[in-house]
Amino acid sequence: MITTSTVVNSVVEKLRAALARGQWRSGEMLPGQRELAEQLGISRPSLREAVIVLETLGLVRSMPGKGVVVLDVQASDSQSHDSAVAGASLEDVLQLRYTLEPFIVGLVAQSISSKEVGQLRLTLMDMREALEAGDSEAGVSAYIAFHEELFTLTSNPIFQSVVQQTSNALKQSAEVLRNSPEHLAERLEENEAVVRAIRSKNSAQASAEMRRHILREGQRMGIELNIPDDNLSH
């Protein structure tokens, strides 16, 4: 029986080879998810997981509402960032997320378009479908994709490089997320609360919901975050 991880690894190698031979050049978009998944003969969740791996390697970047863009392979200084993140603890990851994500969703709530809200909701639908199918691998992929979409919606150019660190840190904790599939329903419910606040253009509520989500993630991992404003956790 072919496992999901085997399929994903195979797809990653195929896409890396295609990128190496210049099938898609720096700055070009990969084919749409549906088209590319059909070409490779795999499911869209498996393709999304492979794209996450390629993002971690600094080869591509997902751009919500646009697609996946090929990055300049020469700009591999992201690999040094990855090595720095690789040495971080789960508490380090959560502290970084707690510092940035609530502020980012607050900004996003102020300027998000209805199309972008729709994309966030579609990703949460992928997460719900994975939950109903009992597919924890697809659920984790959708969870990471949702948070990455939030990261890319900020228009502040200075945030973009910092946000990439947050994205890489989130991927570092993916193994822990995979090992606790029983919490997928809670993650989905908390992320839905974030999107409801964003959709209502309620910046303060969106930030508060994201704080609660990250604090609860810590609790699920057995980590009590030491934060200066812990009154916000209640």
Secondary structure, DSSP 8 states (H G I E B T S, - for coil): ---HHHHHHHHHHHHHHHHHTTSS-TT-B---HHHHHHHHT--HHHHHHHHHHHHHTTSEEEETTTEEEE--TT-TTHHHHHHHHHT--HHHHHHHHHHHHHHHHHHHHHH--HHHHHHHHHHHHHHHHHHHHT-HHHHHHHHHHHHHHHHHT---HHHHHHHHHHHHHHHHTHHHHHT-GGGHHHHHHHHHHHHHHHHTT-HHHHHHHHHHHHHHHHHHTT-----TTGGGG-
